[in-house]
Amino acid sequence: MNMESNNDLSQNSQLSSHRSRRSRSSRHSGLKIWGLSFALIVALVVLFISFVYSGSRIEALSTRSDSVQKELFLKTKEVDELKSNLAQSKKELEELIKGRLPSVMKLMPDKVLAVNKDLIKNIVFTVVNHDGAKQYEYKLVMENHSQTRIVPKFRLLIFDKYGVQIGLDQVLTSEELAPGESRSYSSKVDFFMKEEPAYFDVSSMIPTGAERLQSVQK
């Protein structure tokens, strides 16, 4: 009898201990699940806030980008209009100068400029620096197309972009030019105004009584 009672007590004790362990395990699992759920909720909230902030930031940047692009478009359009107006003004100025001085040509340095007027075939202008100052030199080619010997002479006038004369050179040589013969002359332009050259006019006709006549070596 006593042995059976002891067995029953032992079984009851083991059963009670097992139930207690199950209860503690169940509570621990519940706490773990609740903690994971809380962490997930917090992560979702943070993600949502980040999404909302990013969306508002992207919208603000997009609005700013549109504003900058619109401003850039307006500035580009304004620059294009200014360029167009400037080009039109230059064209009108050139037409005005051509109307007042029909024989002038554009002065372009370091380029052979065909003249083919009177005895003058072509001319080349060169820009050199002399003691820190800009100086214009030229090389002119004359060719005698006539059947007689001639005394070469020419007058070179330089104008600024407004058609105002700013420089001059006149040449009268003592050496005759035979029929079919060509000869080059090199010299520098004398400026009496400090403006940038833009046009020139060269002719073999020198007005009577011209004060400055010089001999130029070939």
Backbone as ProteinMPNN parsed JSONL, in Angstrom:
{"seq_chain_A": "MNMESNNDLSQNSQLSSHRSRRSRSSRHSGLKIWGLSFALIVALVVLFISFVYSGSRIEALSTRSDSVQKELFLKTKEVDELKSNLAQSKKELEELIKGRLPSVMKLMPDKVLAVNKDLIKNIVFTVVNHDGAKQYEYKLVMENHSQTRIVPKFRLLIFDKYGVQIGLDQVLTSEELAPGESRSYSSKVDFFMKEEPAYFDVSSMIPTGAERLQSVQK", "coords_chain_A": {"N_chain_A": [[0.836, -1.203, 0.0], [1.806, 1.226, 0.869], [3.894, 1.532, -0.931], [2.593, 1.801, -3.384], [1.258, 4.182, -2.942], [3.399, 5.914, -2.732], [4.408, 5.773, -5.353], [2.279, 6.9, -6.747], [2.37, 9.506, -5.768], [4.861, 10.318, -6.712], [4.481, 10.232, -9.474], [2.502, 12.17, -9.73], [3.944, 14.388, -8.942], [5.9, 14.606, -10.933], [4.247, 15.065, -13.117], [3.161, 17.524, -12.448], [5.475, 19.099, -12.44], [6.21, 18.964, -15.11], [4.044, 20.264, -16.319], [4.436, 22.79, -15.292], [6.862, 23.538, -16.506], [6.063, 23.619, -19.155], [4.271, 25.724, -19.051], [5.963, 27.887, -18.422], [7.588, 27.899, -20.713], [5.701, 28.466, -22.65], [4.957, 31.067, -21.902], [7.397, 32.396, -22.335], [7.718, 32.08, -25.117], [5.533, 33.551, -25.963], [6.274, 36.14, -25.114], [8.528, 36.498, -26.731], [7.396, 36.454, -29.314], [5.777, 38.703, -29.118], [7.697, 40.684, -28.766], [9.049, 40.524, -31.232], [6.969, 41.275, -32.909], [6.525, 43.909, -32.065], [8.977, 45.066, -32.755], [8.809, 44.777, -35.524], [6.619, 46.401, -36.064], [7.657, 48.892, -35.306], [9.72, 49.097, -37.208], [8.207, 49.213, -39.565], [6.856, 51.612, -39.144], [9.011, 53.431, -39.134], [9.915, 52.997, -41.735], [7.715, 53.904, -43.164], [7.645, 56.607, -42.435], [10.091, 57.394, -43.53], [9.542, 56.924, -46.203], [7.5, 58.785, -46.698], [8.903, 61.177, -46.191], [10.926, 61.006, -48.113], [9.375, 61.083, -50.417], [8.241, 63.663, -50.267], [10.581, 65.139, -50.369], [11.603, 64.464, -52.895], [9.569, 65.503, -54.476], [9.861, 68.232, -53.9], [12.443, 68.684, -54.926], [11.965, 68.085, -57.58], [10.176, 70.106, -58.271], [11.847, 72.306, -57.928], [13.769, 71.713, -59.858], [12.249, 71.921, -62.197], [11.714, 74.643, -62.094], [14.297, 75.719, -62.338], [14.987, 74.76, -64.882], [13.09, 76.076, -66.423], [13.846, 78.734, -65.993], [16.413, 78.619, -67.096], [15.758, 78.079, -69.749], [14.44, 80.469, -70.431], [16.57, 82.281, -70.12], [18.338, 81.305, -72.06], [16.824, 81.746, -74.333], [16.709, 84.509, -74.222], [19.433, 85.161, -74.568], [19.813, 84.143, -77.151], [18.148, 85.872, -78.562], [19.482, 88.281, -78.117], [21.897, 87.72, -79.439], [20.905, 87.462, -82.023], [19.914, 90.048, -82.449], [22.304, 91.458, -82.24], [23.736, 90.412, -84.415], [22.088, 91.313, -86.474], [22.365, 94.065, -86.134], [25.099, 94.364, -86.69], [25.089, 93.592, -89.351], [23.486, 95.592, -90.493], [25.117, 97.779, -89.929], [27.381, 97.151, -91.477], [26.218, 97.273, -94.019], [25.604, 99.957, -94.06], [28.156, 101.109, -93.954], [29.221, 100.067, -96.322], [27.545, 101.349, -98.086], [28.354, 103.98, -97.78], [31.085, 103.81, -98.148], [31.813, 102.261, -100.71], [33.938, 100.76, -101.797], [35.395, 99.523, -99.814], [36.971, 96.793, -98.002], [36.814, 93.864, -95.889], [39.113, 93.657, -93.245], [41.209, 91.09, -92.685], [43.502, 89.529, -90.8], [46.541, 87.68, -91.602], [45.719, 86.383, -93.906], [45.459, 85.883, -97.382], [44.204, 88.398, -99.23], [42.322, 88.889, -101.962], [42.437, 91.511, -104.229], [42.507, 92.664, -106.86], [42.202, 95.093, -108.323], [42.726, 97.91, -110.312], [46.148, 98.105, -110.519], [46.664, 96.434, -108.463], [47.033, 93.308, -107.042], [46.802, 91.492, -104.766], [46.703, 91.468, -101.106], [48.224, 91.073, -97.908], [47.73, 91.14, -94.456], [49.515, 91.438, -91.408], [49.703, 90.916, -87.943], [51.74, 92.187, -85.469], [53.598, 92.276, -82.382], [55.025, 95.039, -80.946], [57.183, 96.28, -78.718], [55.261, 95.788, -76.745], [53.02, 96.874, -77.88], [50.398, 96.627, -80.281], [50.9, 96.147, -83.707], [50.33, 96.736, -87.157], [51.347, 95.199, -90.079], [51.874, 94.947, -93.623], [51.798, 93.173, -96.769], [51.902, 93.81, -100.088], [50.958, 93.009, -103.413], [51.692, 94.047, -106.662], [50.807, 94.162, -110.097], [51.655, 94.598, -113.458], [49.497, 94.994, -115.977], [49.402, 96.3, -118.308], [50.678, 97.516, -121.531], [52.795, 99.127, -121.363], [55.549, 100.62, -119.591], [55.307, 101.378, -116.128], [55.141, 103.585, -113.246], [54.949, 102.329, -110.148], [52.427, 102.962, -107.727], [50.455, 103.465, -104.805], [47.692, 103.829, -102.507], [46.831, 103.197, -99.203], [44.151, 102.861, -97.069], [42.879, 102.651, -93.767], [40.152, 101.569, -91.774], [37.958, 101.747, -88.902], [35.49, 99.689, -87.142], [33.241, 101.218, -87.41], [33.522, 102.594, -89.701], [35.192, 104.746, -89.649], [38.07, 106.496, -90.57], [41.236, 105.417, -89.553], [43.864, 104.895, -90.059], [46.713, 105.055, -92.338], [48.627, 104.638, -95.367], [50.856, 105.53, -97.911], [52.348, 105.016, -101.047], [54.907, 105.705, -103.351], [56.997, 104.763, -105.794], [60.323, 104.832, -107.269], [61.114, 103.047, -109.049], [60.43, 101.565, -112.095], [57.762, 99.539, -113.403], [57.751, 96.841, -115.481], [55.887, 95.772, -118.437], [53.674, 93.077, -117.741], [55.133, 92.394, -115.524], [55.403, 91.627, -112.022], [55.409, 92.763, -108.604], [56.238, 92.841, -105.149], [55.415, 94.668, -102.186], [56.321, 95.695, -99.004], [55.377, 96.987, -95.846], [54.496, 99.026, -92.983], [51.449, 99.989, -91.312], [50.542, 103.297, -90.606], [49.01, 104.516, -87.813], [46.663, 106.918, -86.695], [44.75, 106.962, -84.862], [43.767, 105.174, -81.98], [42.255, 102.628, -82.454], [40.583, 99.51, -83.183], [41.403, 97.957, -86.214], [39.15, 97.302, -88.931], [38.255, 97.458, -91.56], [39.531, 98.028, -94.904], [40.823, 100.008, -97.608], [42.279, 100.008, -100.706], [44.067, 101.532, -103.306], [45.414, 102.311, -106.537], [45.416, 104.876, -107.195], [46.516, 107.975, -106.31], [45.748, 110.938, -104.708], [46.35, 114.144, -106.201], [48.976, 116.159, -105.016], [49.342, 114.87, -102.612], [50.719, 114.658, -99.4], [52.364, 112.758, -98.139], [54.604, 110.75, -99.48], [56.375, 107.847, -100.089], [59.281, 105.832, -100.654], [59.357, 102.364, -101.144], [61.029, 99.396, -100.449], [61.437, 96.492, -102.469]], "CA_chain_A": [[0.0, 0.0, 0.0], [2.68, 2.406, 0.962], [4.658, 1.623, -2.168], [1.699, 2.32, -4.423], [1.012, 5.613, -2.639], [4.623, 6.653, -3.088], [4.464, 5.838, -6.81], [1.289, 7.891, -7.203], [2.884, 10.847, -5.421], [5.986, 10.613, -7.623], [3.917, 10.525, -10.802], [1.816, 13.475, -9.65], [4.984, 15.429, -8.851], [6.505, 14.735, -12.275], [3.254, 15.686, -13.995], [3.06, 18.942, -12.062], [6.726, 19.77, -12.893], [6.157, 19.061, -16.575], [3.082, 21.327, -16.649], [5.063, 24.075, -14.937], [7.843, 23.868, -17.55], [5.31, 23.976, -20.355], [3.687, 27.057, -18.825], [7.033, 28.883, -18.544], [7.986, 27.916, -22.12], [4.641, 29.148, -23.395], [5.06, 32.513, -21.623], [8.616, 32.874, -22.994], [7.428, 32.157, -26.542], [4.624, 34.682, -26.164], [7.056, 37.375, -24.996], [9.386, 36.589, -27.903], [6.554, 36.825, -30.457], [5.341, 40.105, -28.904], [8.865, 41.538, -29.029], [9.266, 40.573, -32.673], [5.862, 42.049, -33.485], [6.78, 45.314, -31.741], [10.103, 45.51, -33.58], [8.312, 44.865, -36.882], [5.774, 47.606, -36.137], [8.56, 50.055, -35.278], [10.391, 49.152, -38.497], [7.228, 49.655, -40.542], [6.609, 53.045, -38.908], [10.202, 54.142, -39.62], [9.909, 52.891, -43.189], [6.64, 54.766, -43.665], [8.095, 58.001, -42.274], [11.146, 57.609, -44.522], [8.903, 56.977, -47.512], [6.803, 60.076, -46.797], [9.922, 62.237, -46.273], [11.575, 60.903, -49.412], [8.427, 61.534, -51.425], [8.146, 65.124, -50.218], [11.87, 65.678, -50.808], [11.653, 64.282, -54.349], [8.637, 66.462, -55.066], [10.471, 69.565, -53.779], [13.545, 68.753, -55.879], [11.387, 68.097, -58.913], [9.653, 71.459, -58.476], [13.007, 73.19, -58.092], [14.37, 71.403, -61.155], [11.39, 72.513, -63.221], [11.911, 76.088, -62.038], [15.619, 76.015, -62.891], [14.935, 74.508, -66.319], [12.308, 77.157, -67.02], [14.693, 79.93, -65.961], [17.475, 78.405, -68.073], [15.15, 78.224, -71.073], [14.201, 81.896, -70.658], [17.87, 82.926, -70.29], [18.85, 80.884, -73.358], [16.037, 82.465, -75.337], [17.139, 85.907, -74.168], [20.765, 85.222, -75.185], [19.625, 83.944, -78.593], [17.58, 87.115, -79.099], [20.554, 89.276, -78.115], [22.804, 87.365, -80.529], [20.228, 87.779, -83.28], [19.891, 91.512, -82.571], [23.673, 91.898, -82.496], [24.06, 90.055, -85.793], [21.329, 92.216, -87.336], [22.987, 95.392, -86.025], [26.363, 94.316, -87.428], [24.754, 93.548, -90.778], [23.028, 96.928, -90.872], [26.285, 98.66, -89.901], [28.188, 96.828, -92.647], [25.523, 97.803, -95.182], [25.745, 101.413, -94.009], [29.533, 101.425, -94.322], [29.349, 99.761, -97.743], [26.848, 102.394, -98.826], [29.145, 105.21, -97.715], [32.416, 103.495, -98.688], [31.524, 101.037, -101.493], [35.125, 99.997, -102.221], [36.126, 98.961, -98.673], [36.962, 95.346, -97.809], [37.082, 93.463, -94.515], [40.518, 93.404, -92.947], [41.366, 89.818, -91.987], [44.943, 89.26, -90.718], [47.114, 86.374, -91.947], [44.962, 85.787, -94.994], [45.67, 86.562, -98.662], [42.96, 89.038, -99.645], [42.368, 89.249, -103.384], [41.932, 92.859, -104.506], [42.275, 92.693, -108.313], [41.708, 96.419, -108.694], [43.816, 98.687, -110.911], [47.341, 97.269, -110.653], [46.85, 95.726, -107.198], [46.568, 91.928, -107.154], [46.345, 91.027, -103.451], [47.37, 92.058, -99.942], [48.193, 90.26, -96.683], [48.017, 91.901, -93.238], [50.098, 90.659, -90.311], [49.712, 91.625, -86.659], [52.952, 91.918, -84.691], [53.727, 93.029, -81.14], [56.247, 95.835, -80.924], [57.296, 96.945, -77.412], [53.999, 95.648, -76.03], [51.93, 97.485, -78.637], [49.998, 95.9, -81.485], [51.263, 96.865, -84.927], [49.874, 96.063, -88.367], [52.194, 95.259, -91.256], [51.194, 94.386, -94.787], [52.572, 92.857, -97.978], [51.004, 94.055, -101.22], [51.499, 92.586, -104.714], [51.199, 94.799, -107.818], [51.114, 93.502, -111.37], [51.438, 95.496, -114.598], [48.769, 94.316, -117.055], [49.416, 97.156, -119.513], [51.733, 97.273, -122.525], [53.828, 100.136, -121.158], [56.173, 100.643, -118.275], [54.623, 102.309, -115.228], [55.747, 103.828, -111.939], [53.953, 101.835, -109.186], [52.017, 103.799, -106.602], [49.162, 103.078, -104.227], [47.305, 104.431, -101.232], [46.123, 102.25, -98.332], [43.387, 103.501, -95.992], [42.377, 101.706, -92.78], [38.967, 102.069, -91.078], [37.48, 100.943, -87.777], [34.224, 98.995, -87.41], [32.189, 102.203, -87.69], [33.812, 103.255, -90.96], [36.005, 105.937, -89.42], [39.451, 106.257, -90.971], [42.135, 105.448, -88.4], [45.244, 104.644, -90.475], [47.028, 105.416, -93.711], [49.976, 104.487, -95.912], [50.91, 105.873, -99.328], [53.63, 104.599, -101.618], [55.269, 106.086, -104.703], [58.375, 104.292, -105.996], [61.06, 105.384, -108.407], [61.412, 101.923, -109.94], [59.34, 101.28, -113.016], [57.273, 98.155, -113.485], [57.643, 96.51, -116.907], [54.653, 95.053, -118.804], [53.615, 91.688, -117.3], [55.948, 92.194, -114.321], [54.739, 91.81, -110.726], [56.35, 93.11, -107.556], [55.609, 92.936, -103.829], [55.849, 95.784, -101.35], [56.018, 95.452, -97.579], [55.536, 98.15, -94.976], [53.582, 99.002, -91.847], [50.4, 101.0, -91.365], [50.635, 104.37, -89.61], [47.707, 104.797, -87.215], [46.539, 108.187, -85.973], [43.72, 106.74, -83.841], [43.951, 103.87, -81.336], [41.053, 101.812, -82.591], [40.852, 98.227, -83.831], [41.092, 97.976, -87.654], [38.099, 96.384, -89.363], [38.119, 97.528, -93.013], [40.601, 98.73, -95.605], [40.592, 100.361, -99.009], [43.563, 100.223, -101.351], [43.896, 101.971, -104.682], [46.652, 102.795, -107.164], [45.218, 106.295, -107.476], [46.884, 108.843, -105.192], [45.335, 112.31, -105.017], [47.4, 115.11, -106.527], [49.354, 116.984, -103.882], [49.432, 114.09, -101.393], [51.912, 115.102, -98.692], [53.237, 111.682, -97.713], [54.959, 109.785, -100.516], [57.626, 107.237, -99.68], [59.784, 104.736, -101.473], [59.342, 101.113, -100.418], [61.863, 98.396, -101.101], [60.744, 95.276, -102.893]], "C_chain_A": [[0.861, 1.238, 0.0], [3.472, 2.591, -0.32], [3.803, 2.187, -3.289], [1.443, 3.799, -4.218], [2.221, 6.445, -3.032], [4.758, 6.797, -4.605], [3.519, 6.884, -7.363], [1.781, 9.31, -6.938], [4.007, 11.265, -6.386], [5.482, 10.981, -9.017], [3.24, 11.892, -10.824], [2.827, 14.624, -9.64], [5.619, 15.68, -10.221], [5.56, 15.432, -13.243], [3.139, 17.181, -13.729], [4.277, 19.725, -12.535], [6.718, 19.966, -14.398], [5.209, 20.171, -17.017], [3.677, 22.714, -16.368], [6.068, 24.498, -16.003], [7.147, 24.295, -18.837], [4.745, 25.377, -20.238], [4.746, 28.143, -18.984], [7.488, 29.017, -19.996], [6.982, 28.667, -22.967], [4.712, 30.659, -23.18], [6.273, 33.119, -22.325], [8.403, 33.04, -24.496], [6.522, 33.338, -26.847], [5.351, 36.009, -26.092], [7.934, 37.592, -26.229], [8.592, 37.036, -29.12], [6.115, 38.286, -30.34], [6.482, 41.073, -29.194], [9.137, 41.668, -30.516], [8.196, 41.396, -33.372], [6.084, 43.536, -33.262], [7.909, 45.878, -32.613], [9.665, 45.688, -35.034], [7.46, 46.111, -37.069], [6.631, 48.87, -36.184], [9.258, 50.221, -36.633], [9.454, 49.653, -39.587], [6.948, 51.155, -40.409], [7.78, 53.879, -39.439], [10.244, 54.149, -41.138], [8.873, 53.815, -43.797], [7.043, 56.238, -43.592], [9.167, 58.336, -43.313], [10.554, 57.747, -45.925], [8.213, 58.322, -47.723], [7.799, 61.215, -46.969], [10.6, 62.228, -47.637], [10.665, 61.409, -50.521], [8.317, 63.046, -51.464], [9.433, 65.776, -50.706], [12.005, 65.59, -52.33], [10.744, 65.28, -55.044], [9.215, 67.877, -55.033], [11.601, 69.736, -54.791], [13.036, 68.808, -57.314], [10.841, 69.485, -59.256], [10.784, 72.448, -58.715], [13.676, 72.976, -59.445], [13.561, 72.016, -62.291], [11.585, 74.025, -63.268], [13.244, 76.49, -62.656], [15.619, 75.83, -64.408], [14.159, 75.612, -67.041], [13.125, 78.44, -67.081], [15.815, 79.829, -66.988], [16.958, 78.578, -69.496], [14.94, 79.686, -71.42], [15.519, 82.639, -70.9], [18.467, 82.581, -71.659], [18.128, 81.616, -74.489], [16.458, 83.927, -75.401], [18.5, 86.092, -74.838], [20.655, 85.073, -76.703], [19.081, 85.21, -79.247], [18.635, 88.206, -79.165], [21.55, 89.008, -79.242], [22.196, 87.736, -81.879], [20.206, 89.292, -83.517], [21.273, 92.061, -82.89], [24.085, 91.613, -83.94], [23.343, 90.986, -86.778], [21.936, 93.618, -87.331], [24.305, 95.444, -86.799], [26.111, 94.33, -88.933], [24.33, 94.923, -91.269], [24.187, 97.915, -90.907], [27.178, 98.428, -91.113], [27.546, 97.384, -93.92], [25.649, 99.319, -95.247], [27.14, 101.839, -94.446], [29.759, 101.183, -95.808], [28.665, 100.823, -98.6], [27.645, 103.683, -98.868], [30.521, 105.019, -98.325], [32.318, 102.204, -99.492], [32.745, 100.186, -101.837], [35.871, 99.36, -101.052], [35.979, 97.448, -98.623], [37.25, 95.051, -96.343], [38.558, 93.153, -94.333], [40.614, 92.139, -92.099], [42.849, 89.449, -91.967], [45.298, 87.832, -91.129], [46.315, 85.633, -93.016], [45.203, 86.592, -96.27], [44.316, 87.087, -99.151], [43.088, 89.505, -101.087], [41.72, 90.614, -103.585], [41.543, 92.97, -105.982], [41.618, 94.003, -108.762], [42.892, 97.264, -109.16], [45.018, 97.759, -111.111], [47.549, 96.359, -109.438], [46.214, 94.341, -107.277], [46.007, 91.42, -105.825], [47.145, 91.713, -102.346], [47.214, 91.121, -98.752], [48.568, 91.156, -95.503], [48.551, 90.954, -92.164], [50.124, 91.516, -89.052], [50.955, 91.212, -85.886], [52.915, 92.764, -83.421], [55.073, 93.736, -81.117], [56.269, 96.66, -79.637], [55.96, 96.932, -76.664], [52.807, 96.252, -76.733], [51.651, 96.677, -79.897], [50.278, 96.766, -82.713], [50.851, 96.043, -86.145], [50.871, 96.299, -89.503], [51.447, 94.631, -92.432], [52.201, 94.082, -95.892], [51.61, 92.923, -99.15], [51.702, 93.664, -102.52], [50.836, 93.402, -105.816], [51.652, 94.083, -109.096], [50.731, 94.43, -112.522], [50.79, 94.728, -115.748], [48.816, 95.11, -118.362], [50.589, 96.786, -120.442], [52.874, 98.283, -122.384], [54.414, 100.024, -119.762], [55.471, 101.7, -117.421], [55.437, 102.485, -113.956], [54.718, 103.411, -110.883], [53.682, 102.849, -108.066], [50.666, 103.285, -106.085], [48.938, 103.808, -102.9], [46.456, 103.428, -100.458], [45.461, 103.019, -97.194], [42.832, 102.418, -95.063], [41.228, 102.353, -92.006], [38.63, 101.175, -89.887], [36.12, 100.349, -88.123], [33.063, 99.938, -87.701], [32.433, 102.954, -88.999], [34.592, 104.542, -90.807], [37.449, 105.633, -89.775], [40.377, 106.432, -89.772], [43.6, 105.248, -88.786], [45.446, 104.919, -91.947], [48.439, 104.976, -94.068], [49.9, 104.76, -97.403], [52.298, 105.576, -99.861], [53.758, 105.102, -103.058], [56.733, 105.71, -104.889], [59.019, 105.003, -107.178], [61.391, 104.3, -109.421], [60.201, 101.62, -110.824], [58.992, 99.795, -113.01], [57.037, 97.851, -114.951], [56.334, 95.786, -117.195], [54.73, 93.571, -118.403], [54.413, 91.412, -116.035], [55.103, 92.416, -113.06], [55.794, 92.055, -109.657], [55.597, 93.232, -106.235], [56.239, 94.068, -103.042], [55.409, 95.498, -99.905], [56.283, 96.707, -96.771], [54.606, 97.992, -93.781], [52.575, 100.136, -91.987], [50.642, 102.022, -90.257], [49.229, 104.689, -89.113], [47.735, 106.161, -86.522], [45.379, 108.155, -84.982], [43.894, 105.333, -83.297], [42.634, 103.1, -81.305], [41.42, 100.526, -83.323], [40.47, 98.298, -85.31], [40.029, 96.939, -88.009], [37.959, 96.345, -90.882], [39.352, 98.22, -93.61], [40.147, 99.04, -97.022], [41.955, 100.664, -99.611], [43.33, 100.545, -102.815], [45.239, 102.445, -105.22], [46.538, 104.256, -107.553], [45.538, 107.095, -106.222], [46.507, 110.269, -105.564], [46.52, 113.227, -105.284], [47.703, 115.972, -105.305], [49.416, 116.225, -102.585], [50.762, 114.385, -100.715], [52.884, 113.962, -98.416], [53.434, 110.681, -98.834], [56.304, 109.191, -100.135], [58.005, 106.126, -100.629], [59.866, 103.496, -100.623], [60.159, 100.09, -101.168], [61.037, 97.161, -101.435], [60.966, 94.188, -101.878]], "O_chain_A": [[0.654, 2.17, -0.778], [3.693, 3.725, -0.744], [4.292, 2.998, -4.075], [1.412, 4.578, -5.171], [2.09, 7.534, -3.59], [5.184, 7.847, -5.086], [3.846, 7.64, -8.278], [1.628, 10.2, -7.775], [4.08, 12.417, -6.812], [5.982, 11.909, -9.653], [3.372, 12.661, -11.776], [2.606, 15.678, -10.238], [5.844, 16.826, -10.611], [5.967, 16.256, -14.062], [3.033, 17.99, -14.65], [4.153, 20.866, -12.979], [7.16, 20.998, -14.904], [5.501, 20.921, -17.948], [3.447, 23.671, -17.109], [6.13, 25.672, -16.369], [7.592, 25.217, -19.52], [4.738, 26.133, -21.209], [4.493, 29.183, -19.591], [7.747, 30.127, -20.462], [7.346, 29.408, -23.88], [4.555, 31.44, -24.118], [6.194, 34.228, -22.853], [8.852, 34.024, -25.083], [6.703, 34.038, -27.844], [5.095, 36.906, -26.895], [8.072, 38.714, -26.715], [9.046, 37.894, -29.879], [6.083, 39.016, -31.331], [6.279, 42.135, -29.783], [9.418, 42.757, -31.016], [8.485, 42.129, -34.318], [5.858, 44.34, -34.166], [7.823, 46.991, -33.134], [10.092, 46.629, -35.703], [7.555, 46.795, -38.089], [6.385, 49.784, -36.97], [9.375, 51.334, -37.146], [9.864, 50.437, -40.443], [6.82, 51.871, -41.403], [7.58, 54.896, -40.103], [10.563, 55.164, -41.758], [9.12, 54.439, -44.829], [6.827, 57.01, -44.526], [9.157, 59.417, -43.902], [11.0, 58.57, -46.725], [8.326, 58.926, -48.79], [7.587, 62.113, -47.784], [10.825, 63.275, -48.244], [11.116, 62.08, -51.45], [8.301, 63.651, -52.536], [9.406, 66.816, -51.363], [12.467, 66.533, -52.972], [11.103, 65.839, -56.08], [9.086, 68.632, -55.997], [11.72, 70.779, -55.433], [13.609, 69.495, -58.159], [11.014, 69.977, -60.371], [10.698, 73.313, -59.587], [14.097, 73.93, -60.098], [14.126, 72.567, -63.236], [11.617, 74.62, -64.345], [13.325, 77.467, -63.4], [16.184, 76.647, -65.135], [14.532, 76.027, -68.138], [13.107, 79.15, -68.087], [16.139, 80.804, -67.666], [17.637, 79.154, -70.346], [15.216, 80.113, -72.541], [15.595, 83.511, -71.765], [19.028, 83.443, -72.335], [18.742, 82.044, -75.467], [16.553, 84.514, -76.479], [18.708, 87.051, -75.581], [21.32, 85.788, -77.451], [19.497, 85.579, -80.346], [18.694, 88.968, -80.13], [21.996, 89.935, -79.919], [22.879, 88.256, -82.762], [20.445, 89.761, -84.63], [21.423, 92.989, -83.685], [24.698, 92.451, -84.602], [23.918, 91.395, -87.787], [22.016, 94.278, -88.367], [24.599, 96.428, -87.477], [26.822, 94.991, -89.69], [24.759, 95.369, -92.333], [24.254, 98.777, -91.783], [27.676, 99.38, -91.713], [28.24, 97.902, -94.795], [25.781, 99.9, -96.324], [27.301, 102.797, -95.202], [30.406, 101.985, -96.481], [29.131, 101.157, -99.689], [27.623, 104.4, -99.868], [31.069, 105.933, -98.942], [32.706, 101.147, -98.994], [32.598, 99.002, -102.14], [36.894, 98.711, -101.272], [35.006, 96.886, -99.126], [37.848, 95.866, -95.64], [39.173, 92.475, -95.156], [40.166, 92.109, -90.953], [43.404, 89.092, -93.006], [44.488, 86.911, -91.024], [46.251, 84.404, -93.019], [45.158, 87.822, -96.255], [43.406, 86.313, -99.446], [43.869, 90.406, -101.392], [40.587, 90.841, -103.159], [40.411, 93.32, -106.315], [40.618, 94.007, -109.481], [43.925, 97.327, -108.493], [44.91, 96.742, -111.796], [48.513, 95.595, -109.398], [45.019, 94.208, -107.542], [44.863, 90.969, -105.767], [48.115, 92.428, -102.6], [46.189, 90.455, -98.609], [49.588, 91.844, -95.536], [48.094, 89.818, -92.034], [50.512, 92.684, -89.086], [51.195, 90.023, -85.674], [52.29, 93.824, -83.382], [56.123, 93.108, -81.252], [55.495, 97.603, -79.472], [55.574, 97.918, -76.036], [51.686, 96.155, -76.235], [52.564, 96.113, -80.501], [49.941, 97.95, -82.751], [51.0, 94.821, -86.167], [51.194, 97.438, -89.842], [50.498, 93.872, -92.239], [53.293, 94.648, -95.943], [50.625, 92.186, -99.202], [52.885, 93.948, -102.71], [49.61, 93.46, -105.915], [52.728, 93.489, -109.153], [49.627, 94.974, -112.556], [51.439, 93.918, -116.411], [48.329, 94.648, -119.394], [51.368, 95.875, -120.163], [53.805, 98.293, -123.19], [53.831, 99.403, -118.873], [55.093, 102.765, -117.909], [56.296, 101.668, -113.624], [53.698, 104.086, -110.738], [54.593, 103.491, -107.545], [49.857, 102.746, -106.839], [49.866, 104.323, -102.277], [45.488, 102.879, -100.985], [46.126, 103.737, -96.447], [42.365, 101.381, -95.532], [41.303, 103.521, -91.626], [38.977, 99.994, -89.867], [35.647, 100.483, -89.252], [32.016, 99.505, -88.183], [31.659, 103.836, -89.369], [34.649, 105.347, -91.737], [37.998, 104.624, -89.333], [40.323, 107.44, -89.067], [44.487, 105.409, -87.947], [44.488, 105.007, -92.714], [49.329, 104.937, -93.219], [48.992, 104.282, -98.083], [53.301, 105.853, -99.203], [52.846, 104.948, -103.871], [57.61, 106.265, -104.228], [58.357, 105.676, -107.968], [61.883, 104.586, -110.512], [59.086, 101.445, -110.332], [59.803, 98.935, -112.666], [56.228, 98.51, -115.603], [55.727, 95.236, -116.276], [55.72, 92.896, -118.686], [54.373, 90.294, -115.521], [54.216, 93.268, -113.03], [56.934, 91.609, -109.786], [54.45, 93.677, -106.209], [57.418, 94.386, -103.198], [54.269, 95.112, -99.648], [57.278, 97.402, -96.98], [54.0, 96.937, -93.595], [52.818, 101.116, -92.692], [50.914, 101.658, -89.113], [48.362, 105.084, -89.893], [48.706, 106.511, -85.852], [45.056, 109.159, -84.347], [44.139, 104.398, -84.059], [41.999, 102.952, -80.261], [42.445, 100.46, -84.001], [39.339, 98.658, -85.635], [40.013, 95.838, -87.459], [37.584, 95.313, -91.439], [40.104, 98.901, -92.913], [39.223, 98.426, -97.556], [42.701, 101.488, -99.083], [42.505, 99.919, -103.48], [46.092, 102.918, -104.469], [47.447, 104.816, -108.166], [44.898, 106.911, -105.186], [46.902, 110.759, -106.622], [47.571, 113.092, -104.658], [46.788, 116.458, -104.64], [49.532, 116.847, -101.529], [51.811, 114.367, -101.36], [54.098, 114.165, -98.452], [52.557, 109.863, -99.114], [57.264, 109.921, -99.886], [57.159, 105.553, -101.317], [60.381, 103.541, -99.506], [60.008, 99.927, -102.379], [60.063, 96.842, -100.754], [60.466, 93.076, -102.046]]}, "name": "protein", "num_of_chains": 1, "seq": "MNMESNNDLSQNSQLSSHRSRRSRSSRHSGLKIWGLSFALIVALVVLFISFVYSGSRIEALSTRSDSVQKELFLKTKEVDELKSNLAQSKKELEELIKGRLPSVMKLMPDKVLAVNKDLIKNIVFTVVNHDGAKQYEYKLVMENHSQTRIVPKFRLLIFDKYGVQIGLDQVLTSEELAPGESRSYSSKVDFFMKEEPAYFDVSSMIPTGAERLQSVQK"}
